[in-house]
Amino acid sequence: MTQVDIVSLKDNADPAGRLRLPIRDDSGMHVGDLQCIDRSMLDERGLVDDLTTWRNQSMPFFLTQFRATEERTRRWLETISLPAADRILFVICDHGGNRLGNFGLCNIRLGAADFDNVIRGRASDVRNLMFHCGMTMLEWMFSGLGAETAELHVFSHNEKAIGLYRRLGFAVAESLPLRRTEKEGTVKYSLVDRPDANAGFDYLRMELPREYFRQVHPAALPTG
């Protein structure tokens, strides 16, 4: 797997040097970019507010559910997301720099990485935007990072997300039982043995091998 310095990418303090992954539609037209949240972006007006709003809108689909605040989001960016060598988060931007959502990777490791924080925050005129974002991310994972397998986890009742991931080529590899607990306003879902589950839905692990992605989307990756 290519040794990309993830932390160095996020330490960038010059907007001109920011990692931008081009998003292209079915015709190959450039319709926007996945822009890495780095230190040059951290103080952009409205960024933390957007991330906080989107997290709250999508809270029912996270393992840990709480009321996000701007302070908590900024602290997470500064102390967890930016310093971590095994995760990276991108903002989905159109040509005008308008933020439309976020799309990340976590658990970046030898040979694999996981989709993380996949959220559509605002509507846009781009048809199938999240599908094209997923394609962009997979191409970077397989060609840029040198991953052999892409993985993700999703609640089994999140049919819209599962439909998107199946279109990209992912298949369910495992169905994991969950137990729901609540304490001091925070809901938490934990992986447990089947007899201890009480959630009413499972946590699906989906995976997509690089070679299968190449078969499903032959124009997406170089063959060499």
N, C-alpha and C positions, 0 to 999 in steps of 0.2 A: 504494500500500500504506500502511495506517495507520502513522503514526510512533509506535509504542509504545516507550517507553524501557525496554528489557529490563533494563539494568543497574540502573535505579532500582527496578524491581520486586524485584530480588534484594538490593538494599541495604537493604530494609526491615528494621528492627530490632524492630518491634512485632508480636507474634503476632496481634493483633486486626486489623492492617492487611495481613496476608498474602493474596496472591492465591490464591483457591480457586475451582476450576472444578467445578461440580456434575456428578456422574456419575449418569445416569438410566438405568433399565432399559427394556425394551420397552413397559411400561405407563406410563412417565413418572415412576415412583416414584424419589425421590432415594435412592440407595443408597450414596453416599460422595462423596469429593471428590479431585480432583487438587490437591495442595497444593504451591505453589512452594517449592523449597528456597531460602530466603533467609537472611539473617544472623540473623533471629530463630529459625530452626530449627537452625542449625548446631550448637549445643551441646545439643540435645535428647538425652536419654539413649537410647542404642542406635541412633541414626541412622547413624553412621559404620560401626558394626558390621554393621547390616543391609545397607547399600550394598555393603560389602566382601564379605559372604557371598553376596549375589545376583550380584555380578560374577563371583566365582569359580565359582558354580554354572553360569553362562551363558558362561564363558570360551571354549568351543569355537566360539562364534558371533561372535567379535570378530576384526577384522583383526589386531590385536596381542594376543597371548595370553601372560600372565605370572601369577605367583601374587600376587594383590592382598593388601595388608596395610592395617590401619586407618590407619597413619601415611601410607601412600602415598595412600589415599583422601582423607584430610583435606587433605593437601597439594594434591591435584588440585582439591578443592572450593574451597580458599582462593586458589589461585594461577591456576587456569585457568577453572573453571566459573563461579564467582561474578563475576569481573571481566569476563567475555567479553560483548560486545554482540550476538553472533550465536548464542548458545545459552542454553537454559533447561531445567532439570530439575525434574520434579514427583515427589512421592511419592504413590502411590495409597493412600488412607486410607478406612477404613469409618467409620460413624457414631461409633464409639467412639474414633476416632483411631488405631486399630491399623494399622500399616504393612503393606501387602500386596505392594508392588512399586514400580517406578519407570517413568516414561514421560517422554521429553524431546523437545526439538527442537534441531537444530543447523543450521549454515549458513543462518541466517535472513538473508534478503536481499530486495531489491526484488522483490516478486511471488511469492516462493516460500520454502519452508522444508522441512527434512528431518526425518522421524521419527528419533529417536536414543535409545539406551539403553532399549529397550522390554523390560522384564523382569517376569515374574510371580514374585514371591518367596515368597509364602505362599498356601495354599489359603483359600478363603472360601466362604460360602454363596450368593454372588451368581452366578447363572448367566450365562455368557458375559461375565465381568467385563472381560477385555481388549478385547473387541469394543466394549463400552460406553465404555471408556476411550478407545479410538481414535476413536469418534464424538465424544466430548467434545473431544478435541484438535483434530479436524478442524473442528468448529464454531467453536472459538476461533481457529484459524488463518485460516479463511475470513471469519468475521464480525468477530473482534476484531483480528486483525493485518492483514486485508485481502489475504491471499495469494490468488493466482489458481491456483496449482498446489502440491500437496503431493507430495513425493518421498521415497524411502527406498532403502536398499541392504540386500540380504539374500543370504546364501549360497544357492546354488541347491538344496542338499540339505536346507535347513531347511524341510521341507514343512509343518510345523505353523504356522510364522510366515507362510509364503506363503499358506496357506489363510485365515488371519485377514485378511491384507491384501487378498486378492481379495474377501472378503465385504464389506470396507469400500468397495471400488470400485477399488482399485489394479489396474493392468495392467503387465506387463513392457514396458519401453521399450528395454532394452538388456541384453545379456549380456556381461559383461566377464571376460576370462581372468585367472587369478591364478597367481602363483609363490610357493611356500612356502619360507621360509628359517628357520633356527634358529641362534641365537647366545646363549650364556651363559644358557640356560634360558628365553629368550624366542622364541616362534614369531611370525613376521610373514608376512602375506600381502600381496603387492604387485601392483598392476595392471601387466600386461605385454602385449606383443604375443602373439598366439596361439601362434607357434612356441616361445616361451620359457616357456609355462605348464607347470606340473607338479602343480597342486593336486588335479586330479581332479574339480573342481567349479568353477563360475563365481560371479561376484559380480553379482547381478541389480540393475539400477536399475529401480525401479517408480515410476509416477507416477499422480496422480489430479487432473485439472483440476476446478476449482470447479464449473463448469457440469455436468460429468458427475456429480459428487457430488450435486448438486441433483436430477438426474434419478433417480438410484438411491435417494436418501433424501429425497424431496420434503418431508417434514415437518421436516427438520433445520435448514434455513436460511430466513431471511425472503426473500421474493420481491422486496422493494423495493430 
